Amino acid sequence: MNIKEILAEFNIVAQCKKYGVSLWQCPQFLFLIMGAIIIVSAISAYAIGTRYIENPIMVSLLVLLLTAILFILSFIITQSFEKLAEASRMKTEFINIVSHQLRAPLTNLKWSAEILTSGKLGNVQEKHEEYFGILKENSKRMEDLINDLLTVSRLEQGQLPFKKKEISLDSLTEEMISGFDSFVKASNIKLTFKSEKKPFLIYTDPHQLKIVIENFLDNAIRYIHKKGEINVYLSARGKDAYFEVKDNGVGIPKKDQRYIFQKFFRSKNALRHQTHGSGLGLFITKSIIKRLGGKIGFNSEENQGTTFWFTLPIA
C-alpha cells in the first residue's frame, strides 16, 4: 500500500462517499467518535480511581483494562458497520448495473412491438392484436420497474439531480390531475381539487415533485374498489405549503402502517386488490420530499380510506 492509499484511508469524507452513507453512518467516522469516548472514559476512570483507590498501580491497571475493553468493543462494532456499509454499496451498484443492462434490450423489445402493431410490416390480424397488447403492457411494467430501481439507486448514492426554481404548486397539481383524467373516468371515480389561493408559489424541483404527486394520485386511484372519491387539497400552514390526497379506498391495515415507506413493502390488502407494483413508489416519494426540505406522512384506516400528505416551504 503506497502513501496515497494510506492517506485515502484517513479521508473520512471520501470513505463516506464510497459507501454512499451519511457521516453519522460512516464506519471511519464512528471509529473516531468511539476513540473520543474511550479517551474521555479513560480520563474519567483515572480521576475517579485516584480519588477512591490509594494504590496508583491499581488505578493504572483499571484504566488500562477499561480502555482495552472499550477499544475491542469499538473495533468490533466499527467492523460490523463497515461490512454492512460495504454490502449496501455493492447492492446499490448491482441494482444500478443490472437496471442499465436491462434498459437496452427492453427498448428494442418496445420498438419491435411498436413496429409490429403499427401495420408498417403488413396488416395485423385481429387475433394477434391481443398478444401484442399484452407484450406492450408488460414492457411498460418492466420499464417502470427499471426506472424505479434506477431512481432508488441514485437517491441512495446522492446522485439524483435536484434543480430548484419557483413554481406554482396549484398549476402543477392541475397539470398532473389532467394527465390522470382518462384513468379516473375509466375507474368511475370522482376527483376534486381545491386550493386556498392561486398562484400557490413554492421554491422546489418541479420534475421531482411531479414524481411525488404522481405516486399519490396513482395509489389513490388504484386502491379504490367500485365507485370512489378522491379529494386533493392544497393550503398554507404557517410558512409551509400543505398538500394532501384523500381517498375512500381499501386503506392500510394498522399492523402494516409502520412499514409503508420501506423499500419493496406492500400491505396484504393492497396485494389482494392490486397485484401490480414494485413497492418502491412511497420510498422514492419520501426520499424526494426529505431532500426537498419537507415532511411527509399519512393517516389511514382499513376499509375506510387513506390520506397521504406532504409539506414544503413556501417561496
Secondary structure per residue as TSV (DSSP state, phi and psi in degrees):
chain	resnum	aa	ss	phi	psi
A	1	M	-	360.0	122.5
A	2	N	-	-82.7	178.3
A	3	I	H	-63.2	-40.2
A	4	K	H	-60.8	-42.5
A	5	E	H	-66.8	-37.7
A	6	I	H	-65.1	-45.3
A	7	L	H	-64.6	-34.5
A	8	A	H	-64.1	-32.9
A	9	E	H	-65.7	-28.0
A	10	F	T	-90.8	-3.9
A	11	N	-	-83.7	94.5
A	12	I	H	-64.6	-41.7
A	13	V	H	-60.8	-43.8
A	14	A	H	-64.9	-38.6
A	15	Q	H	-65.6	-39.4
A	16	C	H	-64.6	-40.3
A	17	K	H	-65.3	-36.3
A	18	K	H	-62.3	-41.2
A	19	Y	H	-83.3	-14.9
A	20	G	T	69.4	36.7
A	21	V	-	-125.1	163.7
A	22	S	-	-73.7	168.7
A	23	L	G	-58.4	-41.5
A	24	W	G	-77.1	-2.4
A	25	Q	G	-112.2	0.3
A	26	C	-	-81.6	126.1
A	27	P	H	-56.4	-42.8
A	28	Q	H	-64.5	-40.2
A	29	F	H	-68.0	-40.7
A	30	L	H	-62.9	-34.8
A	31	F	H	-64.9	-39.0
A	32	L	H	-64.4	-41.8
A	33	I	H	-61.7	-44.3
A	34	M	H	-63.3	-35.9
A	35	G	H	-62.4	-42.3
A	36	A	H	-64.1	-39.5
A	37	I	H	-64.4	-39.5
A	38	I	H	-62.6	-44.6
A	39	I	H	-62.5	-46.6
A	40	V	H	-62.6	-42.2
A	41	S	H	-63.8	-40.5
A	42	A	H	-64.9	-43.4
A	43	I	H	-65.0	-42.2
A	44	S	H	-64.3	-42.7
A	45	A	H	-63.4	-38.9
A	46	Y	H	-65.6	-43.1
A	47	A	H	-63.8	-42.6
A	48	I	H	-69.6	-39.8
A	49	G	H	-63.9	-43.3
A	50	T	H	-65.9	-22.4
A	51	R	H	-81.7	-35.1
A	52	Y	H	-109.8	-15.5
A	53	I	-	-117.4	125.4
A	54	E	-	-77.0	-35.0
A	55	N	-	-77.4	113.2
A	56	P	H	-64.8	-28.9
A	57	I	H	-66.5	-41.0
A	58	M	H	-63.1	-39.6
A	59	V	H	-61.2	-47.1
A	60	S	H	-61.8	-41.7
A	61	L	H	-64.4	-41.4
A	62	L	H	-63.7	-42.3
A	63	V	H	-64.4	-44.0
A	64	L	H	-64.0	-40.7
A	65	L	H	-64.4	-46.5
A	66	L	H	-61.1	-43.5
A	67	T	H	-62.6	-42.9
A	68	A	H	-63.2	-44.1
A	69	I	H	-62.2	-47.2
A	70	L	H	-63.9	-38.3
A	71	F	H	-65.3	-43.9
A	72	I	H	-62.7	-44.3
A	73	L	H	-61.9	-44.2
A	74	S	H	-64.8	-36.9
A	75	F	H	-65.2	-44.6
A	76	I	H	-63.1	-45.1
A	77	I	H	-63.3	-44.9
A	78	T	H	-63.9	-40.9
A	79	Q	H	-61.9	-39.7
A	80	S	H	-64.2	-43.8
A	81	F	H	-62.5	-38.7
A	82	E	H	-65.8	-40.0
A	83	K	H	-65.0	-41.1
A	84	L	H	-65.2	-42.9
A	85	A	H	-64.7	-39.6
A	86	E	H	-67.0	-41.1
A	87	A	H	-63.5	-40.1
A	88	S	H	-64.8	-40.8
A	89	R	H	-63.9	-44.7
A	90	M	H	-65.2	-37.8
A	91	K	H	-63.8	-44.1
A	92	T	H	-64.1	-43.1
A	93	E	H	-64.0	-39.8
A	94	F	H	-62.3	-46.6
A	95	I	H	-60.7	-42.5
A	96	N	H	-62.3	-47.2
A	97	I	H	-66.2	-47.6
A	98	V	H	-61.5	-42.9
A	99	S	H	-61.7	-43.7
A	100	H	H	-65.6	-39.3
A	101	Q	H	-68.3	-31.5
A	102	L	H	-76.2	-23.6
A	103	R	H	-63.1	-43.8
A	104	A	H	-62.4	-53.3
A	105	P	H	-64.8	-31.6
A	106	L	H	-67.4	-39.5
A	107	T	H	-62.4	-42.1
A	108	N	H	-63.6	-38.5
A	109	L	H	-64.4	-44.9
A	110	K	H	-63.3	-43.1
A	111	W	H	-62.4	-41.6
A	112	S	H	-64.0	-42.2
A	113	A	H	-64.5	-39.9
A	114	E	H	-63.7	-42.3
A	115	I	H	-64.2	-43.2
A	116	L	H	-65.8	-37.9
A	117	T	H	-84.1	-13.1
A	118	S	H	-76.0	-21.0
A	119	G	T	87.6	3.4
A	120	K	T	-68.7	-23.7
A	121	L	T	-100.2	13.0
A	122	G	S	123.8	167.9
A	123	N	-	-65.5	137.4
A	124	V	-	-92.1	123.4
A	125	Q	-	-70.7	148.0
A	126	E	H	-58.3	-37.6
A	127	K	H	-69.8	-19.7
A	128	H	H	-87.1	-24.7
A	129	E	H	-58.8	-39.2
A	130	E	H	-60.7	-43.7
A	131	Y	H	-70.0	-37.8
A	132	F	H	-64.5	-36.8
A	133	G	H	-63.1	-42.5
A	134	I	H	-62.9	-41.3
A	135	L	H	-61.3	-45.3
A	136	K	H	-66.6	-41.5
A	137	E	H	-63.1	-45.2
A	138	N	H	-71.0	-31.3
A	139	S	H	-63.8	-40.1
A	140	K	H	-64.7	-41.2
A	141	R	H	-63.7	-41.5
A	142	M	H	-65.1	-39.6
A	143	E	H	-63.2	-43.2
A	144	D	H	-61.9	-41.8
A	145	L	H	-64.3	-44.3
A	146	I	H	-62.7	-42.9
A	147	N	H	-61.9	-40.5
A	148	D	H	-64.6	-43.2
A	149	L	H	-62.8	-42.0
A	150	L	H	-65.9	-39.3
A	151	T	H	-63.5	-44.8
A	152	V	H	-60.9	-44.1
A	153	S	H	-60.2	-44.4
A	154	R	H	-68.9	-36.4
A	155	L	H	-64.5	-44.7
A	156	E	H	-67.2	-30.4
A	157	Q	H	-91.3	-1.7
A	158	G	T	68.3	28.8
A	159	Q	-	-108.2	3.3
A	160	L	S	-79.4	117.4
A	161	P	-	-70.3	136.2
A	162	F	-	-119.7	119.7
A	163	K	-	-119.1	100.3
A	164	K	-	-85.9	144.8
A	165	K	E	-157.9	166.9
A	166	E	E	-76.8	127.8
A	167	I	E	-135.4	164.6
A	168	S	E	-95.5	111.2
A	169	L	H	-66.2	-35.6
A	170	D	H	-67.3	-39.3
A	171	S	H	-67.1	-40.7
A	172	L	H	-63.0	-41.0
A	173	T	H	-64.7	-44.6
A	174	E	H	-60.8	-38.5
A	175	E	H	-64.3	-42.8
A	176	M	H	-66.7	-41.2
A	177	I	H	-64.0	-41.1
A	178	S	H	-62.2	-31.3
A	179	G	H	-68.1	-22.0
A	180	F	T	-97.7	5.8
A	181	D	H	-54.8	-49.8
A	182	S	H	-65.9	-37.7
A	183	F	H	-64.5	-41.5
A	184	V	H	-64.5	-46.5
A	185	K	H	-64.7	-41.1
A	186	A	H	-65.9	-28.0
A	187	S	T	-91.2	1.5
A	188	N	T	57.0	49.4
A	189	I	E	-115.8	141.0
A	190	K	E	-95.8	118.5
A	191	L	E	-117.7	126.1
A	192	T	E	-123.4	147.8
A	193	F	E	-130.4	128.7
A	194	K	E	-128.6	136.6
A	195	S	E	-129.1	137.1
A	196	E	S	-64.0	-34.2
A	197	K	S	-152.0	159.6
A	198	K	S	-139.3	132.4
A	199	P	S	-77.7	150.6
A	200	F	-	-103.4	92.3
A	201	L	E	-86.5	131.8
A	202	I	E	-137.4	159.6
A	203	Y	E	-107.4	106.3
A	204	T	E	-159.0	-178.1
A	205	D	-	-93.6	109.0
A	206	P	H	-63.6	-36.0
A	207	H	H	-64.4	-45.9
A	208	Q	H	-70.4	-35.9
A	209	L	H	-66.9	-31.8
A	210	K	H	-61.8	-36.9
A	211	I	H	-62.3	-41.2
A	212	V	H	-64.1	-52.5
A	213	I	H	-63.0	-39.3
A	214	E	H	-60.9	-42.4
A	215	N	H	-64.6	-42.8
A	216	F	H	-60.2	-49.9
A	217	L	H	-65.9	-43.9
A	218	D	H	-60.4	-45.6
A	219	N	H	-64.4	-42.9
A	220	A	H	-60.4	-42.4
A	221	I	H	-70.9	-43.9
A	222	R	H	-67.8	-32.3
A	223	Y	T	-101.9	25.1
A	224	I	-	-104.6	125.4
A	225	H	-	-103.7	142.5
A	226	K	S	62.0	-149.4
A	227	K	S	-78.5	132.0
A	228	G	E	-141.8	176.9
A	229	E	E	-131.8	142.1
A	230	I	E	-129.5	128.6
A	231	N	E	-117.5	121.1
A	232	V	E	-104.5	128.1
A	233	Y	E	-132.8	136.8
A	234	L	E	-130.2	126.0
A	235	S	E	-148.5	171.4
A	236	A	E	-102.2	132.8
A	237	R	E	-128.4	95.9
A	238	G	T	67.6	-122.3
A	239	K	T	-96.1	9.1
A	240	D	E	-116.6	152.7
A	241	A	E	-90.4	133.5
A	242	Y	E	-112.2	124.3
A	243	F	E	-124.0	131.4
A	244	E	E	-140.3	150.3
A	245	V	E	-124.8	116.1
A	246	K	E	-113.5	131.9
A	247	D	E	-129.7	167.1
A	248	N	-	-113.7	42.3
A	249	G	S	-85.0	-150.9
A	250	V	S	-73.0	-18.2
A	251	G	-	72.1	178.9
A	252	I	-	-120.9	124.3
A	253	P	-	-56.6	143.4
A	254	K	G	-57.2	-38.5
A	255	K	G	-69.0	-19.7
A	256	D	G	-95.4	-11.4
A	257	Q	G	-64.6	-30.1
A	258	R	G	-69.1	-20.2
A	259	Y	G	-100.9	1.3
A	260	I	T	-61.8	-28.4
A	261	F	T	-97.9	8.2
A	262	Q	S	-82.1	152.8
A	263	K	T	-63.0	137.2
A	264	F	T	66.6	8.5
A	265	F	-	-88.6	134.6
A	266	R	-	-138.2	130.5
A	267	S	-	-68.1	158.3
A	268	K	H	-63.4	-40.4
A	269	N	H	-70.9	-27.9
A	270	A	H	-66.1	-39.1
A	271	L	H	-66.6	-32.5
A	272	R	H	-68.6	-37.6
A	273	H	H	-92.8	-25.8
A	274	Q	-	-145.5	104.5
A	275	T	-	-76.3	-26.2
A	276	H	-	-82.4	148.6
A	277	G	-	139.9	147.5
A	278	S	-	-97.5	-17.4
A	279	G	S	77.1	17.2
A	280	L	-	-107.0	-18.1
A	281	G	H	-56.8	-48.5
A	282	L	H	-73.2	-30.5
A	283	F	H	-63.4	-45.9
A	284	I	H	-62.4	-43.9
A	285	T	H	-58.9	-48.1
A	286	K	H	-63.7	-41.6
A	287	S	H	-62.5	-40.6
A	288	I	H	-66.8	-48.2
A	289	I	H	-61.0	-39.5
A	290	K	H	-62.6	-42.8
A	291	R	H	-72.2	-23.5
A	292	L	T	-84.3	-0.5
A	293	G	T	87.8	21.5
A	294	G	-	-114.8	-172.4
A	295	K	E	-125.7	155.9
A	296	I	E	-141.0	150.0
A	297	G	E	-169.6	-175.2
A	298	F	E	-158.0	160.3
A	299	N	E	-131.4	135.4
A	300	S	E	-154.4	150.7
A	301	E	E	-139.7	131.6
A	302	E	T	-58.8	133.1
A	303	N	T	68.0	6.5
A	304	Q	T	-115.6	-25.1
A	305	G	E	126.4	177.1
A	306	T	E	-141.3	144.6
A	307	T	E	-122.4	116.5
A	308	F	E	-102.8	140.1
A	309	W	E	-142.4	159.0
A	310	F	E	-147.5	158.2
A	311	T	E	-123.8	147.0
A	312	L	E	-141.0	147.1
A	313	P	E	-61.8	138.0
A	314	I	B	-77.4	141.4
A	315	A	-	-64.4	360.0
